[in-house]
Every structure is written in C-alpha cells, then in structure tokens.
Amino acid sequence: MWEKLERTQKPILLYGMGDGAEKILAEMGKRGIPAAGVFASEGFTRGQEFMGFPVTDYRTVKERYGEMVVLVCFGTHRPEVMAEIERLAEEQELYAPDVPVAGEELFTREYAKAHREELERVYGLLADEQSRRVLRNVAEYKLTGRIELLRGCETDPAEVWEKILRPGREEHFMDLGAYTGDTIAEFIEHAGAWRRITALEPDPVTFAKLEKNTAALHDCILYRLGAYSRYARLPFAGGAGRGSHLAEAGAMTELDSVDNILCGQAVSLIKMDVEGMEAEAIAGMEKTLRRWRPRLLVSAYHRSEDLWRLPLAVLALRPDYKVYLRHHPCLPAWDVNYCFV
C-alpha cells in the first residue's frame, strides 16, 4: 500500500483525525508522500484544523478534487459507519492504513519477510479453518490496507463465547484491562452465574465507572492496577478511555502480575486487553498457566508482533492449548483476538 501511495498521481485525502491520523501523516512524511487535506464525517468538521489542515467534509473535497485516494484514519465498530466507509470505497480508491496502536514497527512487506517463519509456525498451530482465514486476511490487510479483507473474515463476538470459551456457572473469571466492565457484562450474559470475578483497571476515571457498573455483583473483586510481568510503579498516560497506556511521562501507576495477585489461587478464564502490554502480562502469569491452564481470550492487535509473538509465548508455557483466532466487526484490524482452550 505504501508503495502505491508513493507512486499515485491522485491527491491523497485523510478521512478522520486523532492519533491514527497523526501516525499516518508521520509515515507519509518519512516516505515523502504529500497529503492534500483532511476531511471528516458531517457534524465533525465544525471549522476545525488538524495538523495544519483545515478540516472539511467529503462533499467539499469531492467538488475540489474529483478522483482521489482516501485514507481512513480512525477506528470504528459501528455498522452504520462501516457501511458509510464501504460506500465511499465504491466511489474512490480507499485504504485503511495499518499503524500499530502501540510500538513503532509497521507490518510492511519487509517485516512480513523477516518474521515469515514465526507467522508460518503460528498458522500451522491454529485449530480451525476460520482461524487460518483470519490470519491470512489480517496479514494481507496489514500489507495492503484493503478493508474487504477484514470484512471477509469477521465473526460475531458471541461465537467466541458460545462455541470456543463456553463459560460455565462455576468460573473464576479474571479481566485484565476491564475498562468500565463491558467484558464482565458479556461474560455474565453467557455464563449466567459465576464463582468469582477479579478485574484489573489502572485508569482512575475508568476505574470509578467500573466500580459503579459492578457494584451490584457478588464476589467481584476490583484492583486499580495494570497487568504486568511483576510488581512495578510506572508512568501511565490515562485518558478515561480504551487508549490508556504506559508512557514516558504520566502519573505513576501501580502494576502487578497475575501470579502475584492470585498467590496460587485457581482461575479458569482470563481475558486480556492491556493496550500493548499483553506479552508482559503473559510473562507474569507463568505459574498460573502452568498450574491451572485457564482458558484465555487475548487481544492481538496493539503491536505488529502480536500476531505471532503472543501465541508463541503462551504455547511456550503450555503447549497443550488449542489456539483459535477471530476478528470481530471493526475497522481497521482492531478486535483481533486469540483464544486458548
């Protein structure tokens, strides 16, 4: 995709603002690719300026440029927004560039070649054809930016709960990166009952919402902690949202390992969405995985290496897991998750 952008004679317009757009503009700058402007959905322009560009709407840029290359620079799981992006792709040459949520490495052709052995190894370990389809499509999407590859390998989130994780009524469910309790609600919907819930969320504003949303639940223990390989206090950039993460500067925040928190207690199901710290969190649950072999639901989209590094890290500790990979409706390639059962 980046090579196509370097060669195109069409004006390149960014659709959307925020962190993703900043990263895409930075990569374009490194490659000497000029941007012609920025537009947003109706109702989001409001005379804004972004990175030196006045923010307009699609109708305005279409009147000015006619044919163009559109780069989608934001994430969404909303069906109506994804449908709008698909309609736009019917009119214009459109890509959704893959830039990592965390880390600096892009999943380029050179990156794929350098890690071909690991990717092929993971491909051979996957438990079903849908998992292999997801890995093929997501890897190709990362190279091409073509959204139809993602739309072509989606499955409903309920399928993971009902057919792969299959929670029962006696689970000890552990939620790493619990946010406001949305995954806890999903777990309860499918399990019906539980023995215990343990949840970690480091952001103070989000943690307050988590407390409120789980106040009526029995045997639900909350920790204002981040999941990590060990106990530590590190700078944390909070945002009262899903993008909260470790950073070079920020409020000093406590983190700890699953092994330390559980102190040998049994756990049967762990969900992990910790904004790029998944590898560290896995390292911090070595004793728990070896002793109890809990089922795992692990986000695999924050870093380019997540697609291969995370499953190999888990299987190095417990090679007897069956491994599934699923992508739920979302653009770009977010909500890509490994399941270990």
C-alpha positions in Angstrom: 0.0 0.0 0.0 2.7 2.5 1.0 4.5 1.8 -2.4 1.2 2.6 -4.2 0.8 5.8 -2.3 4.4 6.8 -3.3 3.5 6.3 -7.0 0.0 7.7 -7.2 -0.8 10.8 -9.1 -4.1 11.3 -7.3 -4.4 13.7 -4.4 -4.4 11.9 -1.0 -7.0 12.9 1.5 -7.1 11.7 5.1 -10.6 10.7 6.4 -10.6 11.3 10.2 -8.4 12.9 12.8 -6.7 11.8 16.0 -3.8 9.5 16.9 -4.2 7.3 13.9 -4.2 10.3 11.5 -1.0 11.6 13.2 0.8 8.3 12.8 -0.3 8.0 9.2 0.9 11.6 8.4 4.2 10.8 10.1 4.8 7.8 8.0 3.8 9.7 4.9 6.3 12.4 5.8 9.1 9.8 6.2 8.3 8.5 2.7 7.9 11.9 1.1 4.2 11.3 0.3 2.2 14.5 0.3 -1.2 14.9 1.9 -3.7 17.1 0.1 -6.1 17.6 3.0 -8.3 16.2 5.8 -12.0 15.6 5.9 -14.4 14.3 8.5 -17.9 13.0 8.6 -20.7 15.5 8.6 -21.1 17.0 12.1 -17.4 16.6 13.0 -15.9 19.4 11.0 -17.1 22.5 12.9 -14.3 24.7 11.4 -11.6 22.5 12.9 -8.0 22.4 11.9 -5.8 19.3 12.2 -2.1 19.2 11.8 -2.1 22.4 9.8 -5.0 21.3 7.5 -8.5 22.8 7.7 -11.0 20.0 8.2 -13.8 19.9 5.7 -16.3 17.3 4.6 -16.4 14.7 1.8 -18.7 16.7 -0.5 -16.3 19.7 -0.4 -13.2 17.6 -1.2 -15.0 15.7 -4.0 -16.1 19.0 -5.6 -12.5 20.2 -5.5 -10.6 17.1 -6.4 -13.0 14.7 -8.1 -11.0 11.4 -8.0 -8.7 10.9 -5.0 -7.1 8.4 -2.7 -8.9 8.2 0.7 -7.0 7.0 3.8 -9.3 6.0 6.7 -7.6 7.2 9.8 -9.9 6.2 12.6 -11.3 3.1 14.1 -15.0 2.1 14.4 -17.1 -0.9 15.1 -20.4 0.9 14.4 -22.2 -0.8 11.5 -23.6 2.4 10.0 -20.1 4.0 10.0 -18.5 0.9 8.4 -21.3 0.9 5.8 -20.5 4.5 5.0 -16.8 3.7 4.6 -17.8 0.9 2.2 -20.0 3.3 0.2 -17.0 5.7 0.0 -14.8 2.8 -1.3 -17.2 2.3 -4.2 -16.6 5.9 -5.3 -12.9 6.3 -4.6 -9.6 4.4 -4.2 -9.7 3.8 -0.4 -7.3 2.2 2.1 -7.3 1.9 5.8 -3.6 2.0 6.6 -2.4 -0.3 9.4 -0.5 1.7 12.0 0.1 0.0 15.4 -1.7 1.1 18.4 1.5 0.6 20.4 5.1 0.3 19.3 6.8 1.7 16.3 7.1 -1.2 13.8 4.9 -1.2 10.8 3.7 -4.5 9.3 5.4 -3.9 6.0 6.5 -6.4 3.3 10.0 -6.4 4.8 8.5 -7.0 8.3 6.5 -9.9 7.0 9.5 -11.5 5.3 11.6 -11.1 8.4 9.0 -12.9 10.5 7.7 -15.3 8.0 9.0 -18.3 9.9 7.1 -17.3 13.1 3.9 -16.5 11.2 4.0 -19.8 9.3 4.6 -21.6 12.6 1.6 -20.0 14.2 -0.5 -20.7 11.1 0.3 -24.4 11.4 -0.8 -24.4 15.1 -4.2 -22.9 14.6 -7.1 -25.1 15.4 -9.6 -24.5 12.6 -10.0 -23.1 9.1 -11.7 -19.8 10.3 -8.6 -19.1 12.4 -6.3 -19.7 9.4 -8.6 -17.4 7.3 -8.3 -14.7 9.8 -4.5 -14.9 10.0 -4.2 -14.8 6.2 -6.7 -12.0 5.7 -5.4 -9.8 8.6 -1.7 -10.2 7.4 -2.7 -9.3 3.8 -4.8 -6.4 5.0 -1.8 -5.1 7.0 0.2 -5.1 3.8 -2.5 -3.7 1.5 -4.9 -1.6 3.6 -7.8 -3.2 1.8 -10.9 -3.2 4.0 -12.7 -6.0 2.2 -10.1 -8.4 3.6 -11.2 -7.6 7.1 -14.9 -7.6 6.3 -14.3 -11.1 4.7 -13.1 -12.8 7.9 -15.5 -11.3 10.5 -17.4 -13.4 13.0 -19.9 -12.4 15.7 -18.3 -12.0 19.2 -21.0 -14.3 20.6 -19.5 -17.2 18.6 -16.3 -17.0 20.8 -18.3 -17.2 24.0 -20.8 -19.8 22.8 -18.6 -22.2 20.8 -15.0 -21.7 22.0 -14.8 -20.3 25.5 -18.1 -21.8 26.7 -18.2 -20.3 30.2 -20.0 -22.3 32.9 -21.6 -21.3 36.2 -18.5 -22.0 38.4 -15.9 -19.9 36.7 -13.3 -17.7 38.3 -13.2 -15.1 35.6 -10.2 -12.6 35.6 -10.5 -9.5 33.4 -7.2 -7.7 32.7 -7.9 -4.3 31.3 -11.5 -4.3 32.5 -12.4 -0.8 31.2 -15.9 0.0 32.5 -17.0 -3.6 32.8 -18.1 -4.3 29.3 -16.4 -7.7 29.0 -17.6 -8.6 32.5 -21.2 -8.0 31.3 -20.5 -10.2 28.2 -19.1 -13.0 30.5 -22.2 -12.8 32.8 -24.6 -12.9 29.8 -23.1 -16.1 28.5 -22.1 -17.8 31.9 -25.3 -16.9 33.8 -23.6 -17.3 37.1 -20.0 -17.3 38.5 -17.9 -18.3 41.5 -15.7 -15.2 41.4 -14.7 -12.3 39.2 -11.4 -10.5 39.5 -10.9 -7.3 37.5 -7.9 -5.0 36.9 -8.2 -1.5 35.5 -5.4 1.1 36.0 -7.1 4.3 34.8 -8.6 6.2 37.8 -11.6 7.7 36.0 -12.4 4.5 34.2 -11.9 2.5 37.4 -14.6 4.7 39.1 -17.0 3.7 36.3 -16.1 0.1 36.7 -16.8 0.3 40.4 -20.2 1.8 39.7 -21.1 -0.7 36.9 -20.2 -3.8 39.0 -21.4 -2.6 42.4 -24.4 -5.0 42.4 -22.3 -8.1 41.6 -21.5 -10.7 44.2 -17.9 -12.0 44.6 -16.4 -9.3 42.3 -13.0 -8.0 43.4 -11.6 -5.0 41.7 -8.0 -3.8 41.6 -6.8 -0.4 40.4 -3.8 -2.0 38.8 -2.3 -2.6 35.4 -1.4 -6.1 34.4 2.4 -6.6 34.0 5.2 -9.1 34.4 5.9 -8.1 38.0 5.1 -5.5 40.6 6.1 -2.0 39.4 5.2 1.6 39.5 5.5 3.2 36.1 4.3 6.4 34.3 0.8 5.9 32.8 -0.9 8.1 30.3 -4.6 7.9 31.3 -7.4 9.0 29.1 -10.5 7.8 30.8 -10.9 5.5 27.8 -9.6 2.5 26.0 -6.4 4.2 24.9 -4.9 4.5 28.4 -1.3 3.1 28.3 2.2 3.1 29.7 4.1 6.2 28.6 7.4 8.0 29.0 5.5 10.7 31.1 2.4 10.4 33.1 1.0 9.7 36.6 2.9 7.0 38.4 0.7 3.9 38.4 0.9 0.5 40.1 1.1 -2.6 38.1 1.4 -6.2 39.1 1.4 -9.8 37.8 -1.4 -12.3 37.7 0.8 -14.7 39.7 1.3 -12.1 42.4 -2.4 -11.2 42.6 -3.7 -14.8 42.7 -1.0 -16.1 45.0 -1.6 -19.7 43.7 -5.4 -19.4 43.7 -7.2 -21.2 40.9 -8.6 -19.3 37.9 -10.5 -20.8 35.0 -10.9 -18.0 32.4 -8.8 -14.9 31.8 -9.5 -12.0 29.3 -6.6 -9.7 28.4 -6.8 -6.4 26.6 -4.0 -4.3 28.1 -3.1 -1.8 25.3 0.1 -3.4 24.1 1.4 -4.9 27.3 0.0 -8.4 26.6 3.4 -10.0 26.3 4.4 -8.7 29.7 1.1 -9.8 31.2 1.6 -13.3 29.8 5.1 -13.4 31.3 3.6 -12.5 34.7 1.2 -15.5 34.7 3.6 -18.3 34.0 2.9 -20.1 37.3 -0.9 -19.7 36.8 -0.8 -21.0 33.3 1.4 -24.0 34.2 -0.7 -24.9 37.2 -4.3 -24.1 36.3 -4.3 -23.9 32.5 -7.1 -21.3 32.4 -8.8 -20.6 29.1 -7.6 -17.3 27.6 -9.1 -14.5 25.5 -6.1 -12.3 24.4 -6.2 -9.1 22.3 -3.7 -9.4 19.4 -3.9 -6.1 17.6 -2.0 -3.5 19.6 1.5 -4.3 18.2 2.6 -5.6 14.8 4.3 -8.5 16.5 1.2 -9.6 18.5 0.0 -11.9 15.7 2.9 -14.2 16.2 4.6 -13.3 19.5 1.6 -13.8 21.8 0.6 -17.3 20.7 4.2 -18.5 20.8 4.6 -17.0 24.3 1.6 -18.8 25.6 2.4 -22.1 23.9 6.0 -22.0 25.3 4.4 -22.2 28.8 1.5 -24.6 27.9 1.9 -26.4 24.6 -1.3 -28.3 25.1 -3.6 -25.4 24.4 -5.8 -25.4 21.2 -5.5 -22.0 19.6 -8.2 -20.0 17.8 -8.0 -16.6 16.1 -11.0 -14.4 15.5 -11.7 -10.9 14.1 -14.9 -9.2 15.1 -16.6 -6.4 13.0 -14.3 -3.4 13.3 -12.2 -1.2 11.0 -9.2 -1.2 11.0 -7.8 -4.5 12.2 -8.7 -4.0 15.8 -10.7 -6.6 17.8 -8.4 -9.4 16.6 -8.3 -11.9 19.4 -6.6 -15.2 20.2 -8.5 -17.9 22.2 -6.6 -20.6 24.1 -8.7 -23.5 25.3 
